[in-house]
Amino acid sequence: MLIENIRARYRLFVNGSANPIYINLGGLGVVGTGIYLQANGGSYEQYGKTMWRGRVSAAGTAGDLLLVTEGI
């Protein structure tokens, strides 16, 4: 989970696992709900007008790997 960061200017989420992952902006991550990241490299990028600076959480299968880059 990423906490709120009003200084964030860029975020990149990449699914590094063999299962789908779901991102939720503002609430708790729930499998099957939110922004879908396909397995093996699915990604979601935030910047400019798409930038969400609130809390971000994710849900998937135990052992899944979500890679996150955040720029300030």
N, C-alpha and C positions, 0 to 999 in steps of 0.2 A: 504494500500500500504506500502511496505517496501522500504526504500531508500537504495541506494548503500552502502555496508558495506564490505570493503576489508579485514576486520579482521574476518568475519564470518567463522566458521568452520563446522557448522551443522545447518540445518533448517528442521523442521517438520511442515507440513501443514495438518490439519485434518478438514474435513467438518462436522460441528456439526449441520447441518440443514437438513430439509426434502426434499431439492431440490439440484440438481447438482450445482457445482461451477467450474469455469474455471480459471486456473492460467496462467498468461502471464509473461514470463521472458523478461524484457527489454522494453516492450511497455505497452499500456493500456489494461486492461482486457476487453474481449468481450465475451458475451455469445455464446457458440457454437464453440469457437476457443481457442486453447492452450491445456494445461494439464487438463484433465477431472478428477474431484474428484466426485465420486458417492455420493449420498445422504446418510445421517446417518452413517458417519464414514469413508468415502473414504479418503485416505491419500496419500501424496507424501513426500518423504524424500530426502534430499540433504546432501552429505558428500563426502569427498575425491575427486575423479575425476568428480563426478556429481555436485559438488558445484558451484552454480551460485552466484556471489557476487554483481551483478548489481541490479537494481530496479526490484521489483516483484509487480504485481498488480493482482487483481482478480475481477471476475464478476459473478453475480448470480441474484437471485430474492431479491427484497427489504426485509430486515429483516433476511436474511441468516446469519449464524454464521460460520466464518472461524477462527479456532484456530491455532496459530502460535507459535512455540518454536524456538528460535535462540540461538545458543551457540557460544561463542567467545573464 
